[in-house]
Amino acid sequence: MSEQAFSDAALVLVGHGSTLNADSAAPTYQHADELRRRKIFAQVLECFW
């Protein structure tokens, strides 16, 4: 499947955060940033459980 197949799609990354460790969300944010950089999806959003 080509990257153009997702060029008008939104992607929501769901991560498991922690109130005890502020850095626990970092991998989710880093992954979202990389996907945005690659411009595979029209929109990339993060949310946390």
Distance bins in CASP14 RR format, pairs under 12 A and 6 or more apart:
PFRMAT RR
TARGET T0000
AUTHOR 0000-0000-0000
RMODE 2
METHOD distances of the structure
MODEL  1
1 7 0 0 0 0 0 1 0 0 0 0 0
1 9 0 0 0 0 0 1 0 0 0 0 0
1 40 0 0 0 0 0 1 0 0 0 0 0
2 40 0 0 0 0 1 0 0 0 0 0 0
3 9 0 0 0 0 0 1 0 0 0 0 0
3 35 0 0 0 0 0 1 0 0 0 0 0
3 38 1 0 0 1 0 0 0 0 0 0 0
3 39 0 0 0 0 1 0 0 0 0 0 0
3 40 1 0 1 0 0 0 0 0 0 0 0
3 41 0 0 0 0 1 0 0 0 0 0 0
3 42 0 0 0 0 0 1 0 0 0 0 0
4 39 0 0 0 0 0 1 0 0 0 0 0
4 40 0 0 0 0 1 0 0 0 0 0 0
4 41 0 0 0 0 0 1 0 0 0 0 0
4 42 0 0 0 0 0 1 0 0 0 0 0
5 40 0 0 0 0 1 0 0 0 0 0 0
5 41 0 0 0 0 0 1 0 0 0 0 0
5 42 0 0 0 0 0 1 0 0 0 0 0
6 35 0 0 0 0 1 0 0 0 0 0 0
6 38 0 0 0 0 0 1 0 0 0 0 0
6 39 0 0 0 0 1 0 0 0 0 0 0
6 40 1 0 1 0 0 0 0 0 0 0 0
6 41 1 0 1 0 0 0 0 0 0 0 0
6 42 1 0 0 1 0 0 0 0 0 0 0
6 43 0 0 0 0 0 1 0 0 0 0 0
6 44 0 0 0 0 0 1 0 0 0 0 0
7 38 0 0 0 0 0 1 0 0 0 0 0
7 39 1 0 0 1 0 0 0 0 0 0 0
7 40 1 0 0 1 0 0 0 0 0 0 0
7 41 1 0 0 1 0 0 0 0 0 0 0
7 42 1 0 0 1 0 0 0 0 0 0 0
7 43 0 0 0 0 0 1 0 0 0 0 0
8 39 0 0 0 0 0 1 0 0 0 0 0
8 40 0 0 0 0 0 1 0 0 0 0 0
8 41 0 0 0 0 1 0 0 0 0 0 0
8 42 1 0 1 0 0 0 0 0 0 0 0
8 43 0 0 0 0 1 0 0 0 0 0 0
9 35 0 0 0 0 0 1 0 0 0 0 0
9 39 0 0 0 0 0 1 0 0 0 0 0
9 40 0 0 0 0 1 0 0 0 0 0 0
9 41 1 0 1 0 0 0 0 0 0 0 0
9 42 1 0 0 1 0 0 0 0 0 0 0
9 43 0 0 0 0 1 0 0 0 0 0 0
9 44 0 0 0 0 1 0 0 0 0 0 0
9 45 0 0 0 0 0 1 0 0 0 0 0
10 32 0 0 0 0 0 1 0 0 0 0 0
10 35 0 0 0 0 0 1 0 0 0 0 0
10 36 0 0 0 0 0 1 0 0 0 0 0
10 40 0 0 0 0 0 1 0 0 0 0 0
10 41 1 0 0 1 0 0 0 0 0 0 0
10 42 1 0 0 1 0 0 0 0 0 0 0
10 43 1 0 1 0 0 0 0 0 0 0 0
10 44 1 0 0 1 0 0 0 0 0 0 0
10 45 1 0 0 1 0 0 0 0 0 0 0
10 46 0 0 0 0 0 1 0 0 0 0 0
10 47 0 0 0 0 0 1 0 0 0 0 0
11 31 0 0 0 0 0 1 0 0 0 0 0
11 32 0 0 0 0 1 0 0 0 0 0 0
11 34 0 0 0 0 0 1 0 0 0 0 0
11 35 1 0 0 1 0 0 0 0 0 0 0
11 36 0 0 0 0 1 0 0 0 0 0 0
11 38 0 0 0 0 0 1 0 0 0 0 0
11 39 0 0 0 0 0 1 0 0 0 0 0
11 40 0 0 0 0 1 0 0 0 0 0 0
11 41 1 0 1 0 0 0 0 0 0 0 0
11 42 0 0 0 0 1 0 0 0 0 0 0
11 43 1 0 0 1 0 0 0 0 0 0 0
11 44 1 0 1 0 0 0 0 0 0 0 0
11 45 1 0 0 1 0 0 0 0 0 0 0
11 46 0 0 0 0 1 0 0 0 0 0 0
11 47 0 0 0 0 0 1 0 0 0 0 0
12 28 0 0 0 0 0 1 0 0 0 0 0
12 32 0 0 0 0 1 0 0 0 0 0 0
12 35 0 0 0 0 0 1 0 0 0 0 0
12 41 0 0 0 0 1 0 0 0 0 0 0
12 43 0 0 0 0 1 0 0 0 0 0 0
12 44 0 0 0 0 1 0 0 0 0 0 0
12 45 1 0 1 0 0 0 0 0 0 0 0
12 46 1 0 0 1 0 0 0 0 0 0 0
12 47 1 0 0 1 0 0 0 0 0 0 0
12 48 0 0 0 0 0 1 0 0 0 0 0
12 49 0 0 0 0 0 1 0 0 0 0 0
13 25 0 0 0 0 0 1 0 0 0 0 0
13 27 0 0 0 0 1 0 0 0 0 0 0
13 28 1 0 1 0 0 0 0 0 0 0 0
13 29 0 0 0 0 1 0 0 0 0 0 0
13 30 0 0 0 0 0 1 0 0 0 0 0
13 31 1 0 0 1 0 0 0 0 0 0 0
13 32 1 0 1 0 0 0 0 0 0 0 0
13 33 0 0 0 0 0 1 0 0 0 0 0
13 34 0 0 0 0 0 1 0 0 0 0 0
13 35 1 0 0 1 0 0 0 0 0 0 0
13 36 0 0 0 0 0 1 0 0 0 0 0
13 41 0 0 0 0 0 1 0 0 0 0 0
13 43 0 0 0 0 0 1 0 0 0 0 0
13 44 1 0 0 1 0 0 0 0 0 0 0
13 45 1 0 0 1 0 0 0 0 0 0 0
13 46 1 0 1 0 0 0 0 0 0 0 0
13 47 1 0 0 1 0 0 0 0 0 0 0
13 48 0 0 0 0 1 0 0 0 0 0 0
13 49 0 0 0 0 0 1 0 0 0 0 0
14 25 0 0 0 0 0 1 0 0 0 0 0
14 28 0 0 0 0 1 0 0 0 0 0 0
14 31 0 0 0 0 0 1 0 0 0 0 0
14 32 0 0 0 0 0 1 0 0 0 0 0
14 45 0 0 0 0 1 0 0 0 0 0 0
14 46 0 0 0 0 1 0 0 0 0 0 0
14 47 1 0 1 0 0 0 0 0 0 0 0
14 48 1 0 0 1 0 0 0 0 0 0 0
14 49 1 0 0 1 0 0 0 0 0 0 0
15 24 0 0 0 0 1 0 0 0 0 0 0
15 25 1 0 0 1 0 0 0 0 0 0 0
15 26 0 0 0 0 0 1 0 0 0 0 0
15 27 0 0 0 0 1 0 0 0 0 0 0
15 28 1 0 1 0 0 0 0 0 0 0 0
15 29 0 0 0 0 1 0 0 0 0 0 0
15 30 0 0 0 0 0 1 0 0 0 0 0
15 31 0 0 0 0 1 0 0 0 0 0 0
15 32 0 0 0 0 0 1 0 0 0 0 0
15 45 0 0 0 0 0 1 0 0 0 0 0
15 46 1 0 0 1 0 0 0 0 0 0 0
15 47 1 0 0 1 0 0 0 0 0 0 0
15 48 1 0 1 0 0 0 0 0 0 0 0
15 49 1 0 0 1 0 0 0 0 0 0 0
16 24 1 0 0 1 0 0 0 0 0 0 0
16 25 0 0 0 0 1 0 0 0 0 0 0
16 27 0 0 0 0 0 1 0 0 0 0 0
16 28 0 0 0 0 1 0 0 0 0 0 0
16 46 0 0 0 0 0 1 0 0 0 0 0
16 47 0 0 0 0 0 1 0 0 0 0 0
16 48 1 0 0 1 0 0 0 0 0 0 0
16 49 1 0 1 0 0 0 0 0 0 0 0
17 23 0 0 0 0 1 0 0 0 0 0 0
17 24 1 0 1 0 0 0 0 0 0 0 0
17 25 1 0 1 0 0 0 0 0 0 0 0
17 26 0 0 0 0 0 1 0 0 0 0 0
17 27 0 0 0 0 0 1 0 0 0 0 0
17 28 1 0 0 1 0 0 0 0 0 0 0
17 29 0 0 0 0 0 1 0 0 0 0 0
17 46 0 0 0 0 0 1 0 0 0 0 0
17 47 0 0 0 0 0 1 0 0 0 0 0
17 48 1 0 1 0 0 0 0 0 0 0 0
17 49 1 0 0 1 0 0 0 0 0 0 0
18 24 1 0 1 0 0 0 0 0 0 0 0
18 25 1 0 0 1 0 0 0 0 0 0 0
18 26 0 0 0 0 0 1 0 0 0 0 0
18 27 0 0 0 0 0 1 0 0 0 0 0
18 28 0 0 0 0 0 1 0 0 0 0 0
18 48 0 0 0 0 1 0 0 0 0 0 0
18 49 0 0 0 0 0 1 0 0 0 0 0
19 25 0 0 0 0 0 1 0 0 0 0 0
19 48 0 0 0 0 0 1 0 0 0 0 0
19 49 0 0 0 0 0 1 0 0 0 0 0
21 27 0 0 0 0 0 1 0 0 0 0 0
22 29 0 0 0 0 0 1 0 0 0 0 0
22 48 0 0 0 0 0 1 0 0 0 0 0
23 29 0 0 0 0 0 1 0 0 0 0 0
23 30 0 0 0 0 0 1 0 0 0 0 0
24 48 0 0 0 0 1 0 0 0 0 0 0
24 49 0 0 0 0 0 1 0 0 0 0 0
25 31 0 0 0 0 0 1 0 0 0 0 0
25 32 0 0 0 0 0 1 0 0 0 0 0
25 46 1 0 0 1 0 0 0 0 0 0 0
25 47 0 0 0 0 0 1 0 0 0 0 0
25 48 1 0 0 1 0 0 0 0 0 0 0
25 49 0 0 0 0 0 1 0 0 0 0 0
26 32 0 0 0 0 0 1 0 0 0 0 0
26 33 0 0 0 0 0 1 0 0 0 0 0
26 46 0 0 0 0 0 1 0 0 0 0 0
26 48 0 0 0 0 0 1 0 0 0 0 0
27 33 0 0 0 0 0 1 0 0 0 0 0
27 34 0 0 0 0 0 1 0 0 0 0 0
27 46 0 0 0 0 0 1 0 0 0 0 0
27 48 0 0 0 0 0 1 0 0 0 0 0
28 34 0 0 0 0 0 1 0 0 0 0 0
28 35 0 0 0 0 0 1 0 0 0 0 0
28 44 0 0 0 0 0 1 0 0 0 0 0
28 45 0 0 0 0 0 1 0 0 0 0 0
28 46 1 0 1 0 0 0 0 0 0 0 0
28 47 0 0 0 0 1 0 0 0 0 0 0
28 48 1 0 0 1 0 0 0 0 0 0 0
28 49 0 0 0 0 0 1 0 0 0 0 0
29 35 0 0 0 0 0 1 0 0 0 0 0
29 36 0 0 0 0 0 1 0 0 0 0 0
29 44 0 0 0 0 0 1 0 0 0 0 0
29 45 0 0 0 0 0 1 0 0 0 0 0
29 46 1 0 0 1 0 0 0 0 0 0 0
29 47 0 0 0 0 0 1 0 0 0 0 0
29 48 0 0 0 0 1 0 0 0 0 0 0
30 36 0 0 0 0 0 1 0 0 0 0 0
30 37 0 0 0 0 0 1 0 0 0 0 0
30 44 0 0 0 0 0 1 0 0 0 0 0
30 46 0 0 0 0 0 1 0 0 0 0 0
31 37 0 0 0 0 0 1 0 0 0 0 0
31 38 0 0 0 0 0 1 0 0 0 0 0
31 44 0 0 0 0 1 0 0 0 0 0 0
31 45 0 0 0 0 0 1 0 0 0 0 0
31 46 0 0 0 0 1 0 0 0 0 0 0
32 38 0 0 0 0 0 1 0 0 0 0 0
32 40 0 0 0 0 0 1 0 0 0 0 0
32 41 0 0 0 0 1 0 0 0 0 0 0
32 43 0 0 0 0 0 1 0 0 0 0 0
32 44 1 0 1 0 0 0 0 0 0 0 0
32 45 1 0 0 1 0 0 0 0 0 0 0
32 46 1 0 1 0 0 0 0 0 0 0 0
32 47 0 0 0 0 0 1 0 0 0 0 0
32 48 0 0 0 0 0 1 0 0 0 0 0
33 44 0 0 0 0 1 0 0 0 0 0 0
33 46 0 0 0 0 1 0 0 0 0 0 0
34 40 0 0 0 0 1 0 0 0 0 0 0
34 41 0 0 0 0 0 1 0 0 0 0 0
34 44 0 0 0 0 1 0 0 0 0 0 0
35 41 1 0 0 1 0 0 0 0 0 0 0
35 42 0 0 0 0 0 1 0 0 0 0 0
35 43 0 0 0 0 1 0 0 0 0 0 0
35 44 1 0 1 0 0 0 0 0 0 0 0
35 45 0 0 0 0 0 1 0 0 0 0 0
35 46 0 0 0 0 0 1 0 0 0 0 0
36 42 0 0 0 0 0 1 0 0 0 0 0
36 43 0 0 0 0 1 0 0 0 0 0 0
36 44 1 0 1 0 0 0 0 0 0 0 0
36 45 0 0 0 0 0 1 0 0 0 0 0
36 46 0 0 0 0 0 1 0 0 0 0 0
37 44 0 0 0 0 1 0 0 0 0 0 0
38 44 0 0 0 0 1 0 0 0 0 0 0
END
